[in-house]
Amino acid sequence: MVDQAQVRIQEAMTGLVDDLDKTYLRGMQRDMHLCAAKCCEKEENSVDQVHRCIENCSTPLTQAQSFVQNELSQFQERLQRCVMVCQDKVRNHVTVDTSEAQEPQRNSSLSFANTAGSVLRQAALGKDGVAVYKAEFEGCAMQCVEDHIKLMPSVKKSIAKVLSKKV
């Protein structure tokens, strides 16, 4: 179930990125290359002048790509925090009696798959209702994914609003 959620969110993210690329970034990339080609046509300019001209041509695209990357990173961080809250809820139920082999997770990686996999592995070590905790985590994590997929149109709209001003 967690694997399906990961696939769904990855597909949704890929679709979002592809759409932003086709709608905004490719046009900016085209403009950058045409501008750079014009820089190279100016035979009277020095090498440094041509390089500066080319750098100036790439600035809008570089800024737009950085903006998109930052927004998508923030979105992924919000999803990861949601999943970590699910993990914390399950941990609050796990006691010494649940599993003596269980240790607190000390993993600094925030990836959805790592967080989910770790909790499921830890839950498998326990006894006395571990299946309930596993189901609770999975249900909560799936809800995080569903909620964040529903947020994608508004994320796309806000990114598009900024990018449309740069085009």
Backbone hydrogen bonds in HBPLUS format (Angstrom, degrees):
<---DONOR---> <-ACCEPTOR-->    atom                        ^
c    i                          cat <-CA-CA->   ^        H-A-AA   ^      H-
h    n   atom  resd res      DA  || num        DHA   H-A  angle D-A-AA Bond
n    s   type  num  typ     dist DA aas  dist angle  dist       angle   num
A0005-ALA N   A0001-MET O   3.12 MM   4  6.45 152.9  2.20 145.6 152.8     1
A0006-GLN N   A0002-VAL O   2.96 MM   4  6.26 154.5  2.02 148.4 155.3     2
A0007-VAL N   A0003-ASP O   2.97 MM   4  6.24 156.7  2.03 148.6 154.6     3
A0008-ARG N   A0004-GLN O   2.90 MM   4  6.13 161.5  1.93 149.7 154.9     4
A0009-ILE N   A0005-ALA O   3.00 MM   4  6.23 164.4  2.03 152.7 155.8     5
A0010-GLN N   A0006-GLN O   2.98 MM   4  6.11 156.9  2.04 145.7 152.7     6
A0011-GLU N   A0007-VAL O   2.88 MM   4  6.05 161.1  1.92 153.1 158.1     7
A0012-ALA N   A0008-ARG O   2.98 MM   4  6.15 157.6  2.03 145.7 152.2     8
A0013-MET N   A0009-ILE O   2.91 MM   4  6.06 157.1  1.96 146.0 152.2     9
A0014-THR N   A0010-GLN O   2.87 MM   4  6.05 160.1  1.91 148.8 154.6    10
A0015-GLY N   A0011-GLU O   2.95 MM   4  6.13 159.2  1.99 146.7 152.3    11
A0016-LEU N   A0012-ALA O   3.00 MM   4  6.22 153.9  2.07 143.9 151.0    12
A0017-VAL N   A0013-MET O   2.92 MM   4  6.17 166.6  1.94 156.1 158.8    13
A0018-ASP N   A0014-THR O   2.87 MM   4  6.01 165.9  1.89 152.6 157.0    14
A0019-ASP N   A0015-GLY O   2.99 MM   4  6.09 159.6  2.04 144.5 150.1    15
A0020-LEU N   A0016-LEU O   3.00 MM   4  6.25 163.1  2.02 151.3 155.8    16
A0021-ASP N   A0017-VAL O   2.86 MM   4  6.02 156.4  1.91 151.1 158.2    17
A0022-LYS N   A0018-ASP O   2.91 MM   4  6.12 170.0  1.92 154.8 156.7    18
A0023-THR N   A0019-ASP O   2.91 MM   4  5.94 158.8  1.95 148.9 155.3    19
A0024-TYR N   A0020-LEU O   2.90 MM   4  5.67 159.2  1.94 143.3 148.9    20
A0025-LEU N   A0020-LEU O   3.26 MM   5  6.59 159.9  2.31 141.5 146.3    21
A0026-ARG N   A0021-ASP O   2.86 MM   5  5.65 160.5  1.90 160.1 155.0    22
A0028-MET N   A0024-TYR O   3.22 MM   4  6.52 155.3  2.29 148.7 156.0    23
A0029-GLN N   A0025-LEU O   2.81 MM   4  6.05 148.8  1.90 147.2 156.8    24
A0030-ARG N   A0026-ARG O   2.82 MM   4  6.06 157.2  1.87 149.7 155.5    25
A0031-ASP N   A0027-GLY O   2.98 MM   4  6.20 164.9  2.00 147.4 151.2    26
A0032-MET N   A0028-MET O   2.93 MM   4  6.11 150.9  2.02 142.1 150.3    27
A0033-HIS N   A0029-GLN O   3.02 MM   4  6.33 158.7  2.07 151.2 155.5    28
A0034-LEU N   A0030-ARG O   2.98 MM   4  6.27 161.0  2.01 155.9 161.4    29
A0035-CYS N   A0031-ASP O   2.91 MM   4  6.01 160.1  1.95 147.9 153.8    30
A0036-ALA N   A0032-MET O   2.89 MM   4  6.09 159.8  1.93 147.6 153.4    31
A0037-ALA N   A0033-HIS O   2.90 MM   4  6.07 150.9  1.99 143.8 151.6    32
A0038-LYS N   A0034-LEU O   3.08 MM   4  6.36 150.5  2.17 143.4 150.7    33
A0039-CYS N   A0035-CYS O   3.03 MM   4  6.41 145.7  2.15 144.4 154.5    34
A0040-CYS N   A0036-ALA O   3.18 MM   4  6.50 147.1  2.29 144.2 151.7    35
A0041-GLU N   A0038-LYS O   3.13 MM   3  5.07 138.7  2.31  95.2 107.0    36
A0043-GLU N   A0041-GLU O   2.98 MM   2  5.80 114.9  2.42 114.5  97.8    37
A0045-ASN N   A0042-LYS O   3.19 MM   3  5.76 158.7  2.24 113.2 119.3    38
A0050-VAL N   A0046-SER O   3.00 MM   4  6.29 157.6  2.05 150.7 156.6    39
A0051-HIS N   A0047-VAL O   2.94 MM   4  6.22 160.6  1.98 152.7 158.0    40
A0052-ARG N   A0048-ASP O   2.90 MM   4  6.12 161.5  1.93 152.6 157.4    41
A0053-CYS N   A0049-GLN O   2.91 MM   4  6.05 157.6  1.96 144.8 151.5    42
A0054-ILE N   A0050-VAL O   2.91 MM   4  6.17 159.6  1.96 150.8 155.9    43
A0055-GLU N   A0051-HIS O   2.90 MM   4  6.12 158.2  1.94 148.0 154.3    44
A0056-ASN N   A0052-ARG O   2.89 MM   4  6.13 156.6  1.94 149.6 155.8    45
A0057-CYS N   A0053-CYS O   3.01 MM   4  6.32 145.5  2.13 143.1 152.9    46
A0057-CYS N   A0054-ILE O   3.10 MM   3  4.99 118.4  2.50  91.3 106.7    47
A0058-SER N   A0054-ILE O   3.13 MM   4  6.45 142.1  2.28 145.1 154.6    48
A0058-SER N   A0055-GLU O   3.13 MM   3  5.21 125.8  2.44  95.9 109.4    49
A0062-THR N   A0058-SER O   2.97 MM   4  6.09 167.8  1.99 163.4 167.5    50
A0063-GLN N   A0059-THR O   2.93 MM   4  6.07 164.4  1.95 159.7 163.3    51
A0064-ALA N   A0060-PRO O   2.97 MM   4  6.13 157.4  2.02 145.0 151.5    52
A0065-GLN N   A0061-LEU O   2.85 MM   4  6.04 165.4  1.87 157.0 160.6    53
A0066-SER N   A0062-THR O   2.98 MM   4  6.13 157.1  2.03 145.5 152.0    54
A0067-PHE N   A0063-GLN O   2.92 MM   4  6.11 155.3  1.98 145.9 152.9    55
A0068-VAL N   A0064-ALA O   2.96 MM   4  6.23 166.1  1.98 154.6 157.4    56
A0069-GLN N   A0065-GLN O   2.92 MM   4  6.07 167.5  1.94 150.1 154.0    57
A0070-ASN N   A0066-SER O   2.90 MM   4  6.03 158.2  1.95 147.6 153.6    58
A0071-GLU N   A0067-PHE O   2.96 MM   4  6.20 163.2  1.99 154.1 158.3    59
A0072-LEU N   A0068-VAL O   2.93 MM   4  6.14 163.8  1.96 156.9 161.2    60
A0073-SER N   A0069-GLN O   2.89 MM   4  6.01 150.9  1.97 144.8 153.4    61
A0074-GLN N   A0070-ASN O   2.96 MM   4  6.20 157.5  2.02 148.9 154.5    62
A0075-PHE N   A0071-GLU O   3.02 MM   4  6.26 152.9  2.10 143.1 150.7    63
A0076-GLN N   A0072-LEU O   2.95 MM   4  6.19 161.2  1.98 147.8 152.3    64
A0077-GLU N   A0073-SER O   2.89 MM   4  6.12 152.0  1.97 147.0 155.2    65
A0078-ARG N   A0074-GLN O   2.98 MM   4  6.25 150.9  2.07 145.6 152.8    66
A0079-LEU N   A0075-PHE O   3.08 MM   4  6.44 157.0  2.14 148.7 154.8    67
A0080-GLN N   A0076-GLN O   2.90 MM   4  6.14 160.0  1.94 148.8 154.6    68
A0081-ARG N   A0077-GLU O   2.87 MM   4  6.08 152.3  1.94 146.5 153.8    69
A0082-CYS N   A0078-ARG O   3.01 MM   4  6.26 154.2  2.08 145.2 152.0    70
A0083-VAL N   A0079-LEU O   3.03 MM   4  6.37 159.9  2.07 152.5 157.2    71
A0084-MET N   A0080-GLN O   2.88 MM   4  6.12 149.9  1.98 143.8 152.9    72
A0085-VAL N   A0081-ARG O   2.90 MM   4  6.21 143.2  2.04 145.8 155.3    73
A0085-VAL N   A0082-CYS O   3.15 MM   3  5.15 123.4  2.49  93.6 107.6    74
A0086-CYS N   A0082-CYS O   3.14 MM   4  6.55 151.6  2.23 144.3 151.8    75
A0087-GLN N   A0083-VAL O   2.94 MM   4  6.30 153.5  2.01 145.8 153.4    76
A0088-ASP N   A0084-MET O   2.84 MM   4  6.11 155.4  1.90 146.2 152.7    77
A0089-LYS N   A0085-VAL O   2.90 MM   4  6.18 152.7  1.97 149.1 156.2    78
A0090-VAL N   A0086-CYS O   3.13 MM   4  6.45 157.3  2.18 149.9 154.9    79
A0091-ARG N   A0087-GLN O   2.90 MM   4  6.17 159.8  1.94 150.4 156.9    80
A0092-ASN N   A0088-ASP O   2.95 MM   4  6.16 144.8  2.07 145.7 154.1    81
A0093-HIS N   A0090-VAL O   2.95 MM   3  5.37 146.7  2.06 109.7 119.5    82
A0094-VAL N   A0091-ARG O   3.11 MM   3  5.04 133.8  2.33  96.7 109.4    83
A0098-THR N   A0095-THR O   2.98 MM   3  5.13 140.4  2.14 100.6 112.3    84
A0127-LYS N   A0098-THR O   2.82 MM  29  5.45 138.5  1.99 144.6 157.3    85
A0115-THR N   A0111-SER O   2.93 MM   4  6.12 168.7  1.94 159.5 162.7    86
A0116-ALA N   A0112-PHE O   2.91 MM   4  6.00 172.6  1.91 156.0 158.5    87
A0117-GLY N   A0113-ALA O   2.83 MM   4  5.79 165.5  1.85 148.3 153.4    88
A0118-SER N   A0114-ASN O   2.91 MM   4  5.88 157.4  1.96 144.3 150.6    89
A0119-VAL N   A0115-THR O   3.12 MM   4  6.32 165.3  2.14 150.9 154.3    90
A0120-LEU N   A0116-ALA O   2.98 MM   4  6.19 164.2  2.00 154.5 159.4    91
A0121-ARG N   A0117-GLY O   2.85 MM   4  6.01 155.8  1.90 147.4 154.4    92
A0122-GLN N   A0118-SER O   2.85 MM   4  6.06 161.0  1.88 149.9 155.5    93
A0123-ALA N   A0119-VAL O   2.77 MM   4  5.95 158.6  1.81 149.7 156.2    94
A0124-ALA N   A0120-LEU O   3.00 MM   4  6.16 145.3  2.12 141.0 149.6    95
A0125-LEU N   A0122-GLN O   3.02 MM   3  5.33 144.1  2.15 105.1 115.6    96
A0126-GLY N   A0123-ALA O   3.12 MM   3  5.42 143.3  2.26 105.3 115.2    97
A0132-VAL N   A0129-GLY O   3.00 MM   3  5.29 129.9  2.26 104.3 117.1    98
A0133-TYR N   A0129-GLY O   3.36 MM   4  6.81 152.5  2.44 147.2 154.0    99
A0133-TYR N   A0130-VAL O   3.03 MM   3  5.09 113.4  2.49  97.0 112.7   100
A0134-LYS N   A0130-VAL O   2.86 MM   4  6.14 159.0  1.90 156.7 163.2   101
A0135-ALA N   A0131-ALA O   2.93 MM   4  6.06 162.7  1.96 145.2 149.8   102
A0136-GLU N   A0132-VAL O   2.88 MM   4  6.06 152.0  1.96 143.6 152.1   103
A0137-PHE N   A0133-TYR O   2.88 MM   4  6.11 162.5  1.91 149.6 153.7   104
A0138-GLU N   A0134-LYS O   2.90 MM   4  6.12 171.7  1.91 155.3 157.7   105
A0139-GLY N   A0135-ALA O   2.89 MM   4  5.97 163.6  1.91 148.1 152.8   106
A0140-CYS N   A0136-GLU O   3.00 MM   4  6.12 160.1  2.05 146.8 152.5   107
A0141-ALA N   A0137-PHE O   2.78 MM   4  5.98 167.4  1.80 160.8 164.3   108
A0142-MET N   A0138-GLU O   2.85 MM   4  5.96 159.2  1.89 148.5 154.5   109
A0143-GLN N   A0139-GLY O   3.04 MM   4  6.21 149.4  2.13 139.5 147.7   110
A0144-CYS N   A0140-CYS O   2.99 MM   4  6.35 147.8  2.10 145.4 154.5   111
A0145-VAL N   A0141-ALA O   3.04 MM   4  6.39 158.7  2.08 150.1 154.9   112
A0146-GLU N   A0142-MET O   2.91 MM   4  6.19 167.3  1.92 152.9 156.2   113
A0147-ASP N   A0143-GLN O   2.85 MM   4  5.97 167.2  1.86 151.3 155.1   114
A0148-HIS N   A0144-CYS O   2.93 MM   4  6.11 156.2  1.99 148.8 155.4   115
A0149-ILE N   A0145-VAL O   2.85 MM   4  6.06 151.6  1.93 153.7 161.7   116
A0150-LYS N   A0146-GLU O   3.05 MM   4  6.28 154.6  2.11 147.5 154.1   117
A0151-LEU N   A0147-ASP O   3.16 MM   4  6.44 128.7  2.43 131.6 144.9   118
A0152-MET N   A0149-ILE O   3.19 MM   3  5.31 147.0  2.30 100.7 110.1   119
A0154-SER N   A0151-LEU O   3.04 MM   3  5.59 122.9  2.38 113.8 127.3   120
A0155-VAL N   A0151-LEU O   3.06 MM   4  6.34 153.0  2.13 152.1 160.3   121
A0156-LYS N   A0152-MET O   2.80 MM   4  5.97 167.0  1.82 160.5 163.4   122
A0157-LYS N   A0153-PRO O   2.91 MM   4  6.05 154.5  1.98 140.0 147.4   123
A0158-SER N   A0154-SER O   3.01 MM   4  6.19 158.2  2.06 143.7 148.5   124
A0159-ILE N   A0155-VAL O   2.99 MM   4  6.22 158.3  2.03 151.0 157.1   125
A0160-ALA N   A0156-LYS O   2.79 MM   4  5.90 165.7  1.81 153.9 158.6   126
A0161-LYS N   A0157-LYS O   2.93 MM   4  6.05 148.0  2.03 142.3 150.7   127
A0162-VAL N   A0158-SER O   3.42 MM   4  6.64 154.3  2.49 139.0 143.6   128
A0163-LEU N   A0159-ILE O   2.92 MM   4  6.21 169.8  1.93 157.4 160.7   129
A0164-SER N   A0160-ALA O   2.81 MM   4  5.81 153.9  1.87 149.1 155.0   130
A0165-LYS N   A0162-VAL O   3.14 MM   3  5.50 140.9  2.30 105.0 115.5   131
A0166-LYS N   A0163-LEU O   2.95 MM   3  5.13 140.6  2.11 102.8 114.6   132
A0167-VAL N   A0163-LEU O   3.22 MM   4  6.50 129.0  2.49 146.7 159.9   133
